Amino acid sequence: MSVETFPWAQRILRYSSPVLALIVPLFALVLLCELSGGVLMTEALIRIVVVVGIYVFVGNSGVISFGSVTFMAIAAYATGWQGLSQ
């Protein structure tokens, strides 16, 4: 049996290949950088999650909902405020 007999398998392979191509090197990079300093990698992963989340939310239309942007801005402000040491 081949992939042509299962069209759903072809779709899964087509859409999961880019995800795996991003996750596997990223996981290896996290393991390597964790030994030297985890703060830089944590910030990079947070930024990657934000960018991917915005890309998934916006999609191909290019229309940004200001509600989600406001929610993210308030969450970032609250996180920064809580992280300040007094």
KAMOZI-V76663 format. One record per backbone hydrogen bond with DSSP energy under -0.5 kcal/mol. NH is the residue of the N-H (numbers start at 1). CO is the residue of the C=O. E is the energy in kcal/mol with one decimal. If there is no record, write none. Layout:
BEGIN
NH,CO,E ; NH,CO,E
END
This chain:
BEGIN
5,2,-0.8 ; 6,3,-1.0 ; 7,5,-0.6 ; 10,6,-1.4 ; 11,7,-1.8 ; 12,8,-2.2 ; 13,9,-2.4 ; 14,10,-2.2 ; 15,11,-2.2 ; 16,12,-2.3 ; 17,13,-1.5 ; 18,14,-0.5 ; 19,15,-0.6 ; 20,16,-2.6 ; 21,17,-2.3 ; 22,18,-1.2 ; 23,19,-2.6 ; 24,20,-2.1 ; 26,22,-1.4 ; 27,23,-2.7 ; 28,24,-2.0 ; 29,25,-2.4 ; 30,26,-2.2 ; 31,27,-2.1 ; 32,28,-2.0 ; 33,29,-2.7 ; 34,30,-1.7 ; 35,31,-0.5 ; 35,32,-0.6 ; 36,32,-0.5 ; 37,33,-2.7 ; 41,37,-0.8 ; 42,38,-2.3 ; 43,39,-2.3 ; 44,40,-2.1 ; 45,41,-2.5 ; 46,42,-2.2 ; 47,43,-2.2 ; 48,44,-2.1 ; 49,45,-2.4 ; 50,46,-2.2 ; 51,47,-2.5 ; 52,48,-2.7 ; 53,49,-2.4 ; 54,50,-2.5 ; 55,51,-2.5 ; 56,52,-2.7 ; 57,53,-2.2 ; 58,54,-3.1 ; 59,55,-2.7 ; 61,58,-0.9 ; 62,58,-0.6 ; 64,62,-0.6 ; 65,63,-0.5 ; 66,64,-0.5 ; 69,65,-1.5 ; 70,66,-2.4 ; 71,67,-2.2 ; 72,68,-2.3 ; 73,69,-2.2 ; 74,70,-2.6 ; 75,71,-2.3 ; 76,72,-2.3 ; 77,73,-2.4 ; 78,74,-2.6 ; 79,75,-2.2 ; 80,76,-2.3 ; 81,77,-2.5 ; 82,78,-2.1 ; 83,79,-1.3 ; 84,80,-0.6 ; 84,81,-0.7
END
